[in-house]
Amino acid sequence: MAQVGQKSEMPFLDHLEELRWRILRGLVALVVGVIVAFSLLLKYDVILILERPILPFLNGNQLVYTHPADPFRITMSMAFAFGAIFASPVLVWQVWGFLSPALYKHEKKVVIPVLVFGAILFLAGVSLAFFGIIPITLKMFYSIQTNSLTPMITAGSYFDFVVSLSLVLGAVFELPIAVLALTALGIVTPQFLSRYRRHATVICLVASAFITPGQDPLSLLAIAIPLYMLYELSVVCSFVVYRRKQRKDEARLAEESGAVA
């Protein structure tokens, strides 16, 4: 019999079979989510909401498209993005169901809060991009136009710009989660992160220059400041994980010393 607290084991072929079924369920959930999102996009004018950052600069005009399939392509791109969001609870549940048997009880207690924290950070990054960075960047772009140029923004270019910047910033906001994982694996320590704060400042500025579509200082700082705040949050999270790890190691050594005595 397996001891209490011991992780259950499953034959390799059974693992593959379970993985196949969980991938299949995830794909079905994704397809259903895309279909639901596509139906909602056809019923409600969600694209008009996504156009709001650029509407003040169009002078009453609308975005244009140059290919007959552009409206369908844009709608499908939005449907895949929203469909993935709708299906994310099922996808996370399938991943959790596959990995949870290999985790100890104390590890399971940590995973769920980390997933929730990661989702909140991703939404925060997307919100900052949509409500902050994109309007500032568009304002900067339109402020340098000359009378000899007439803006004719295509819908495809605009939505590619919005989606790519939102996803990149959402992914960047996962930095504390990555630091948590590296600290738990013993690759980094809070002392290491604190020692390289000045280097982190430079890295944040360089990363902001790559992420920001415009090169104006306002857009640069609008990303660099949140990035550095994320770094400081990562230092705090790393310190918490590191201290818990030290206490567990000390408790284990004390237990081993008592057993030897």
N, C-alpha and C positions, 0 to 999 in steps of 0.2 A: 504494500500500500504506500501511496505517496504521503510524505509528511505534510503536516499543516503548514501552509504558507509556501509550499513548493509549487513551482510553475508546472502546469499540466503540459504533457508532451503529446504530439500527434505525428503519425507517420508522414513522411515527406509527400507521398502521393495524395494523402488526404489534405495536406496543406495546399497543394496545387489545385485540387478539386474545389476546395473552399474559396481559394483566391479567384478561380474562374467564375464561380457563381456570384461572388461579391462584385467583381468587375462588370459582369452582365447586369446585375441590379443597378449599379451605378450608371451604366450607359442608358438603361431604360429610364431611370430618373432624369438623366440629362436630356434625353429626347422629349420626355413629357414636359420638362421645364421649358425647353425651347418652343414647343408647340403652344404652351400656355402664354409664354412671353410674346410670341408672334401674334397670337389672337388679341392680346391686350394692346399691342402696338397698332394693330389695324383698327381696333375699336376706339381707343383713346389716343389723342395726339401727344404722345410722350416725347416725340422728337421736338415739338414746340418748346417743351420745358428745357430740353438740352440745348436749344438755340438761344436761350435767354442771355447768356454772357455776350453774344455777338450782336444781338438785336439793336442795342443802342448805337452801334456803329454802322448800321446798314441804311440809315436815313429813310426808314419806311419801306425799304426794298426787302427782298427775300433772297435766301441762298439759291444758287442756280446749280444745275447739273448738266453735264455735257455728253452723257451716254444714256441711252434709253433704259439700261439695266441698273443705273445708279440708285434710284429709289428702292428697288428690291434688294440690292446689295447692302445698302445702309440699314434697311429694316432687318435683314437677316443678321447682320453684324450685331445690331442692338439686341436681337432676339437671342443670339448665342450668349451675349454678355449677361443679360437678365436671366436667361434660362439657367446658366451656371450658378447664379446667385440663388434662384429658386430651388435648385437641386442640391445646393451645398449642404443642407442638413442631412440629406440622405447619403451623400458622398462621404461626409465626415463620419456618419454612423457606420457605414460599411468599412471604412478604414479602421475605426475604433473597434468594431467587432472582430476584425482580422488580427489586430495587434494586441488587444486586451488580454487574451489568454497567456501571452508571453510576458506580461507585466506583473510585478508584485503589487500587493494591495496599496502600499504607500506610493508606488509609482502611478497607479491609477488615479489617486487623489490629486496628483499634480497635473496630469495631462489635461483634464477637462478645464480647469481654470486657465491653463496656458492657451488652449484653443480659443476660449472666449476672449481672453486678452488679445490674442493675435487678430481675431475678427474685428474687435473694437479699434485696434491700431490701423488695420487696413482701411476701415471705413473712415477713420480720421484723416488718413492720407488722401483718400479719394475726395473727401469733402473739402480739404484744404486746396486741392488742385482745382476743383470745380468752382468753389465760391471765392477763392483768393487768388491763386496763381494765374489762372486763365483770364479773368477780367483784367488784372494788372498787365499781363503780357499783351492782350489785345489792345488795351489803351495805349501802350507804348508803341506797338506796331502802327496804329492809325495816326499817332501824333507825328510821325515822320514822313507821311505821305506828302507829295507835292501836287500842285494843280495840274500837272501834265499827266498824272496817272489816275485812272478810274478803277476803284476796287471792284472786282467781280469774283467773289469768293464762292468756290464750288462746295456743295454740301459734302461731297466725299472727302475733300481735303480738310474741311473743318471738323468733321466727326472723327476722322483719323487722328487729328491733332488732339482733340478732347479726350478720346478714349486712351490713346497711347500715354499722354501725360498723366492722366488719372491713375492708370494701372502702374506706371513706373513709380509714382509717388506713394501709392498704396503699398507697393512692394518694399520701397525704401523704409517705410514706417514699421516694417517687421524687424528692424535692427535689434530692439530689445529682446525679441524672441530668439534671434540667432545668438546673441550674447549669452542668454540663459542656457542655451544648449551647449555652447562652447565652455561655459563655466562648469556646468554639470559634468562634462566630459574631462575636465581638468586641463583644457588647452589654454584658457586664459584665466586670469585672476583679477579681482578688483584693484589690487596694487599695480598690476601691469596697466590697466586702463587709466588709472589716476596718473601714472607717471607720464603717459603719452597724451595728456590733454591738449597741449599746444599743437602736437602733430594732428590730433583729431580736428582741431579748428581749421587747419589748412586743408585737410581732406574734405571737410564739410564744404568749404568754399569752392574747392575744385569740383566736387561732385555736383554742387549747385550750378556751376557754370556749364556742366554737361547736360544737366536735367532741364535747366531753364531755356526755353526756345529763344527768348530775347537776351541781350547782353547788357541791359540796363541795370544799374546798381540796385534799384528797388526790387525788381524781380529776383535778383541774386540773393539779396538779404531775406526776402520773403520765404525762400527755401532754406537758406543756410542757417538761419536762427532756429527754426523747428528741428532741423537735422542735429544741431548741436544740443538742443534740449533733449532730443531722443538719446544722444550719446550719454548725457548726464543721467537720464533715466536708466540707461543700460548699466551704468556704473552702480547705481543703487540696487538694481535687480541682481547684478553679479555679486555684490556684497552680501545680499540676503541669502542667495544660493550657496555662496562660499562658506558663510557662517554655519548654515545648516549642515553642509557637508562636513565641516570640521567637527561639529558636535557629534555627528554620527560616527565619524572615525574615532574620536576620543572615547565614545561609549563602547565601540567595538573593541578597542584596545584594552579598556578597563575590564570588559567582560572576559577577554582572552587571558589577561593577566590573572583574574580571579580564578579562571578555570585551571590555569597552570599551577597556581598556588594550592 
